[in-house]
């Protein structure tokens, strides 16, 4: 059995057996999936989007009950994108009401009416989330949508927590490395879910994985994790040959039975519809890649994030219960058609065995 490919700067730094990282899913992470990847020797990740302090601490405790291996907790940094309000600010009633009214037909499809009142806050305060993560002390804090400040990095390092940032361009990777992160995810435009660009608009930061990864490897001196369009052993091997120290896989794990997404979403990932993905702001107000459906086609004037995400989240939850894939956020990467395995542990074993063959000693 080949082993050289398993020993990289990333695996040595984190104390893991395989240079394979689970993508962190905001809203679709699960204890079972994160633990399966960590227990199998990779780095399991859990997305904490929208989680408050007690939920974060509870999630970390559940993960520790499910695995004794390293895992990552993921946070979205406060970030103001094009047309968005200042992080944490409330949208005006006029803006809220108009956005809710535009979505009324989709609410009606699942027997709901749009909300008449805005919430007190769309998201928990980032400082509250960070404090909880620091208390939980995961092996890794991974972040998206920016560079963590020096105080955050120092606080993590003081507690033995490694910090991983996410870049969609070489300039973003350089900024993250200068900011003191321990590793950088180079996320190509093929990746499913949100485009996490932060130096330039997401539409101006669409670099493919095969072009991005070697440039990032050459530009920074910390381990690089390749992401975007990687769904089988061939993708993992290619990432390592390009100089990455690890490969991040999202869509293929999202389609497994252990993932926290709905059965309807998993079925869509295994259908012929997954052969086509689009970049859209329709569902959340931020650019993201997913399988097109009625919602992405009919929502032509989305409100800014996080207002749009909060509003659509209300009818998406009901649509998931009803199996209405036409109204869900069907996040998927461009390699979704390569999805085969339904069990996360089996998928991880297949990936390792496949790379053994492709990258022999």
C-alpha positions in Angstrom: 0.0 0.0 0.0 1.3 3.4 -0.9 1.8 5.9 1.9 4.0 8.7 0.7 1.0 10.8 -0.6 -0.6 10.6 2.9 2.3 12.3 4.5 2.1 16.0 3.8 2.7 19.3 5.6 -1.0 19.4 6.4 -1.3 15.9 7.8 1.8 16.4 9.9 0.6 19.8 11.2 -2.9 18.5 12.2 -2.0 15.0 13.2 -4.4 13.3 10.7 -3.8 10.3 8.5 -5.2 11.4 5.2 -4.8 14.8 3.4 -8.6 14.9 2.8 -10.7 17.6 4.3 -14.5 17.7 4.5 -16.1 20.9 3.3 -17.9 22.8 6.0 -21.6 23.2 5.1 -23.6 26.1 6.5 -26.9 24.5 7.5 -26.1 21.0 6.2 -23.3 19.9 8.5 -24.0 17.0 10.8 -22.3 15.3 13.7 -22.4 11.9 11.9 -20.7 13.2 8.8 -18.0 15.2 10.5 -17.2 12.3 12.8 -17.1 9.8 10.0 -14.5 11.8 8.1 -12.4 12.4 11.2 -12.7 8.8 12.4 -11.6 7.7 8.9 -8.4 9.7 9.2 -9.3 12.9 7.4 -10.3 16.3 8.8 -14.0 16.5 9.5 -15.5 20.0 9.4 -18.7 21.5 10.8 -20.2 24.7 9.6 -21.5 27.0 12.4 -23.3 29.6 10.2 -26.2 31.1 12.3 -25.2 29.3 15.5 -25.2 31.1 18.9 -22.9 30.4 21.8 -24.8 27.6 23.5 -25.4 25.7 20.2 -21.7 26.0 19.3 -20.7 24.6 22.7 -23.3 21.8 22.4 -22.2 20.9 18.9 -18.5 20.7 20.0 -19.5 18.5 22.9 -21.4 16.1 20.6 -18.5 16.0 18.2 -16.1 15.0 21.0 -18.5 12.3 22.0 -18.5 11.0 18.4 -14.8 11.2 17.6 -11.5 11.5 19.4 -9.7 12.7 16.3 -9.1 16.3 15.1 -12.0 18.2 13.7 -12.6 21.8 12.4 -15.3 24.3 13.3 -16.1 26.9 10.6 -17.2 30.5 11.0 -18.1 33.2 8.5 -16.1 36.4 9.2 -18.1 39.7 9.2 -17.9 40.9 5.7 -19.7 43.6 3.7 -20.2 42.6 0.1 -21.5 44.8 -2.7 -24.9 46.3 -1.8 -24.9 44.8 1.7 -25.5 46.6 4.9 -22.8 46.9 7.6 -22.4 43.6 9.4 -24.9 43.4 12.3 -27.0 46.3 11.2 -30.8 46.1 10.7 -32.4 46.5 7.3 -34.9 49.3 7.0 -38.6 48.2 7.1 -39.1 49.4 3.5 -36.3 47.2 2.3 -37.5 44.3 4.4 -41.1 44.6 3.3 -40.3 44.9 -0.4 -38.1 41.9 -0.3 -40.7 39.8 1.5 -43.4 40.9 -0.9 -41.3 39.8 -3.9 -41.0 36.3 -2.4 -44.7 36.0 -1.6 -45.5 33.7 -4.5 -42.9 31.2 -3.4 -44.1 31.3 0.2 -47.6 30.6 -1.1 -46.3 27.5 -2.9 -45.6 25.8 0.5 -48.7 27.2 2.3 -46.9 30.1 4.1 -47.2 33.8 4.1 -44.2 36.1 4.2 -43.2 37.4 7.7 -44.6 40.8 8.6 -41.8 41.6 11.1 -38.1 41.5 10.8 -36.1 39.6 13.4 -34.2 41.5 16.1 -31.0 40.2 14.5 -30.4 38.1 11.3 -27.2 36.5 12.7 -25.5 36.0 16.1 -22.7 38.4 16.9 -19.4 37.1 15.5 -17.6 37.9 18.8 -20.1 35.6 20.6 -19.5 32.8 18.1 -15.7 33.2 18.3 -15.7 33.2 22.1 -17.6 29.9 22.0 -15.2 28.3 19.6 -12.2 29.4 21.7 -13.9 27.8 24.7 -14.6 24.6 22.7 -11.0 24.4 21.5 -11.4 22.4 18.3 -8.2 21.3 16.5 -9.0 23.8 13.8 -10.9 27.0 13.3 -11.6 27.5 9.6 -12.9 30.8 8.3 -14.4 32.2 5.1 -15.1 35.7 3.8 -11.9 37.4 4.9 -8.7 37.5 6.9 -9.0 36.9 10.7 -7.5 39.8 12.7 -4.3 39.3 14.7 -6.2 39.0 18.0 -8.2 36.2 16.7 -5.2 34.3 15.3 -3.3 34.8 18.5 -6.2 33.7 20.7 -6.5 30.5 18.7 -2.8 29.8 18.8 -2.7 30.4 22.5 -5.2 27.6 22.9 -3.6 25.2 20.4 -6.1 25.9 17.7 -4.8 26.0 14.1 -6.4 28.6 11.8 -7.3 27.9 8.2 -8.4 30.6 5.8 -10.1 30.4 2.4 -9.1 32.2 -0.8 -10.5 32.4 -4.2 -7.6 34.4 -5.7 -3.8 34.5 -5.3 -4.1 37.9 -3.7 -6.5 36.6 -1.1 -4.2 33.7 -0.3 -1.3 36.1 0.1 -3.4 38.3 2.4 -4.3 35.3 4.5 -0.8 34.0 4.8 0.4 37.5 5.9 -2.4 37.5 8.4 -0.8 34.5 10.2 -3.1 31.6 9.2 -1.7 28.1 9.4 -3.1 26.9 6.0 -5.1 28.2 3.1 -7.9 26.6 1.2 -7.6 27.6 -2.5 -11.2 27.4 -3.6 -11.7 27.2 -7.4 -14.8 28.5 -9.1 -16.0 24.9 -9.6 -16.8 24.5 -5.9 -20.4 24.3 -4.8 -22.0 26.7 -2.3 -21.0 30.2 -1.7 -18.1 32.0 -3.4 -16.2 33.3 -0.4 -14.3 36.1 -2.2 -13.4 39.2 -0.1 -10.9 41.4 -1.8 -12.9 41.8 -5.0 -16.5 41.1 -6.0 -17.1 37.3 -6.3 -18.0 37.7 -10.0 -14.5 39.1 -10.6 -12.8 36.3 -8.6 -13.7 33.3 -10.6 -10.5 31.3 -11.0 -10.6 27.6 -11.8 -9.0 25.1 -9.4 -6.3 23.9 -11.8 -5.2 27.4 -12.4 -5.5 28.7 -8.8 -3.9 25.9 -6.8 -0.3 25.9 -8.3 -0.2 29.7 -8.3 -1.2 29.8 -4.6 1.3 27.1 -3.8 4.0 29.2 -5.4 2.9 32.4 -3.7 2.7 31.4 0.0 4.7 29.4 2.4 1.9 27.6 4.4 0.1 24.4 3.4 -2.5 24.8 0.6 -5.7 22.8 0.5 -7.2 22.5 -3.0 -11.0 22.8 -3.3 -13.5 22.9 -6.2 -14.5 20.1 -8.5 -12.8 17.4 -6.5 -15.1 14.4 -6.0 -13.0 11.3 -6.5 -9.5 9.9 -6.2 -8.4 11.4 -9.5 -9.2 14.9 -8.2 -7.4 14.2 -4.9 -4.3 12.9 -6.8 -4.4 15.9 -9.2 -4.5 18.4 -6.3 -1.5 16.8 -4.6 0.5 16.7 -7.9 -0.3 20.4 -8.3 1.5 21.0 -5.0 -1.4 21.1 -2.6 -0.9 19.5 0.8 -4.5 18.4 1.0 -7.8 18.2 -0.9 -11.2 19.5 0.3 -14.3 17.6 -0.8 -17.8 19.0 -0.4 -20.4 17.8 -2.8 -19.5 14.1 -2.8 -19.8 14.1 1.0 -23.0 16.2 0.9 -24.6 13.5 -1.1 -24.0 10.8 1.5 -26.6 9.6 3.9 -24.7 11.1 6.9 -24.9 14.6 5.7 -27.3 17.1 7.3 -29.0 18.2 4.1 -32.5 17.0 3.1 -33.2 13.8 1.3 -34.6 15.8 -1.6 -31.3 17.6 -2.0 -29.3 14.4 -1.8 -31.6 12.9 -4.5 -31.0 16.0 -6.7 -27.2 15.5 -6.4 -27.6 12.0 -7.8 -30.0 13.0 -10.6 -29.3 14.1 -14.2 -30.0 17.7 -13.0 -26.7 17.8 -11.2 -24.9 17.9 -14.5 -25.7 21.6 -14.7 -24.9 24.2 -12.1 -25.2 27.9 -12.0 -23.8 30.8 -10.0 -26.7 32.7 -8.4 -27.5 35.3 -5.8 -31.1 34.3 -5.7 -31.2 32.3 -2.6 -29.0 34.1 -0.1 -28.0 37.4 -1.7 -24.4 36.2 -2.1 -23.1 34.5 -5.1 -23.2 30.7 -4.8 -23.1 27.6 -7.0 -25.9 25.2 -7.2 -28.3 23.2 -9.4 -30.8 25.6 -11.1 -34.4 25.3 -10.2 -37.6 27.3 -10.2 -36.4 29.5 -7.3 -33.2 30.5 -9.0 -35.0 31.3 -12.2 -37.9 33.3 -10.7 -35.9 35.3 -8.1 -34.5 37.9 -10.3 -34.1 40.8 -7.8 -32.7 39.3 -4.6 -32.3 41.4 -1.5 -28.8 41.7 0.0 -27.3 39.1 2.3 -28.3 38.3 5.0 -31.8 39.5 4.5 -32.4 37.4 1.4 -30.9 34.3 3.1 -33.1 34.8 6.2 -36.3 35.2 4.1 -35.7 32.3 1.7 -34.7 30.1 4.7 -38.2 30.3 6.0 -39.8 28.8 2.9 -36.8 26.5 2.2 -37.3 24.7 5.5 -40.9 23.9 4.7 -40.0 23.0 1.1 -37.4 20.5 2.4 -40.2 18.9 4.5 -42.4 18.6 1.4 -39.6 17.3 -0.8 -40.0 20.4 -3.1 -36.6 20.6 -4.8 -37.8 23.4 -7.0 -37.7 25.7 -3.9 -34.5 24.6 -2.2 -30.9 25.8 -2.3 -29.5 22.9 -4.2 -25.8 23.7 -3.6 -23.5 21.6 -5.7 -20.1 21.8 -7.4 -19.4 21.1 -11.0 -18.2 17.6 -10.3 -21.5 16.5 -8.9 -22.0 14.0 -11.7 -19.0 12.0 -10.3 -20.9 11.3 -7.0 -21.2 7.6 -6.5 -20.9 6.5 -2.8 -23.8 6.9 -0.4 -21.9 6.2 2.8 -19.3 8.7 4.0 -16.9 6.2 5.6 -17.0 4.1 2.4 -16.4 7.2 0.3 -13.3 8.1 2.3 -12.0 4.5 2.0 -12.6 4.6 -1.8 -10.8 7.9 -2.1 -7.7 6.6 -0.2 -7.6 3.3 -2.1 -7.9 5.1 -5.4 -5.1 7.5 -4.7 -2.9 4.6 -3.6 -3.3 3.3 -7.1 -2.8 6.6 -8.8 0.2 7.7 -6.7 2.2 4.6 -6.0 5.5 4.7 -4.2 
